[in-house]
Amino acid sequence: MQQLQKGDSKLLNAWAFYDWANSVYALVISSTIFPLYYGALFHQKNIEEIVLFGFSIRSEALISYVTALGFLIIAFISPLLSGIADYLGNKKFFLKLFCYVGAISCMSLYFFSLDTVILSLVSYLLALIGFWGSLVFYNSYLPDIAHKEQQDAISAKGFSLGYVGSVVLLLICLAMVMLVADNQKLQMMRYSFLLVGVWWLGFSQYTYYYLPNNKNENKLHKNVLFNGFKELRKVWQQIKELKSLRRYLGAFFVYSMAVQTIMIIAAYFGEKEVQWGSDSNRTIGLIISILVIQIIAIFGALLTSRLVLKYGNVKVLILLNFLWILICTYAYFVITPNDFYIAAFFVGLVMGGIQSLSRSTYSKFIPEDTKDTTSFFSFYDVAEKIGIVIGMFTYGYIADVTGKIQNAILFLILFFVIGLLLLLRVPKK
């Protein structure tokens, strides 16, 4: 096939379509069906802890630790592989590699069992690494296939396709689970994991068909392996000289720990702490809650963008951190399904805005004459991933030691308080 030119609509649409393919992992595996399945396995055995390597670990702490490990691996290998891919020009190879690892690992979750918990958690870990690893190379393709004036629009299109695709598959999975007897629901959840893998693998082929290879004749050598880390070090040296950016990045690092942790653990919290009354109510209630968060997040992002025009980025971020403090305080007392629905509504309202606003604020603090903005955003992404590692580990440790997830929620409030105080030191312009 003849290679399409940069900016070609067919090429742009093919790139955006990968969001349709892979976003099902984020919604079905990370946020809804897998947390339900994971919790149900413990309910089925009527246990809250499991013995691993001689240690007794609570269910919510175990999944938090494994998730933290996954993001730690991603934070380390992303700069390493980015440097290699940029030098060799074989982004498509790495994109495919992580996609296939992630999709096949999703399908292997069909066999997830507490009787083979270590092997099962490896599947969960590899699915996480596959998803986030593929995004490193997927995002890096954007400047290669789209002109600057096209990038915002096609990026937004990818987000929209991902949202629609993931909701479509989630509704299919919901129907599968709800239309069978209670003793068959776990089996339907397992089939959902297979569907996610097949969906991700199948639809991504359209993207691969049109994306350019861009491979060159460069040979891999030792220096190339650490190019990514060298670039990050250069960026850090520059950031230390930019007071506004340095202060903002410090604030972002702290409050992002809490934001990203809440995104990951919301379903686990709802599954374990809310008094649903029955397994069917739990399944329907959690999926509805996640859908509420997804839908309200869109309106939250629009509302945030309007507030930014009037009050500026930093002031709105301060407001959002304050709202997060109130939401987490409320979540500490959540018991009934209605309590959880209310919390989900407000989580969606602030979550939709704080992620996009955080990234655009960082972009505005980068000096206008900066040529290598890619390295600055690589630094941002690595900082975000390390924040997730710290947030998830802290959450899991406190929940494990104290025996109450609510105590971990209180600790997340501390992250938002510190983040808010640090934002007060950032110039408001």
Secondary structure, 3 states (H helix, E strand, C coil): CCCCCCCCHHHHHHHHHHHHHHHHHHHHHHHHHHHHHHHHHHHHHCCCEEEECCEEEEHHHHHHHHHHHHHHHHHHHHHHHHHHHHHHCCHHHHHHHHHHHHHHHHHHHHHCCHHHHHHHHHHHHHHHHHHHHHHHHHHHCHHHHCCHHHHHHHHHHHHHHHHHHHHHHHHHHHHHHHCCCHHHHHHHHHHHHHHHHHHHHHHHHHHHHHCCCCCCCCCCCHHHHCHHHHHHHHHHHHHHHCHHHHHHHHHHHHHHHHHHHHHHHHHHHHHHHCCCCCHHHHHHHHHHHHHHHHHHHHHHHHHHHHHHHHHCHHHHHHHHHHHHHHHHHHHHCCCCHHHHHHHHHHHHHHHHHHHHHHHHHHHHHCCCCCCCHHHHHHHHHHHHHHHHHHHHHHHHHHHHHHCCHHHHHHHHHHHHHHHHHHHCCCCCC
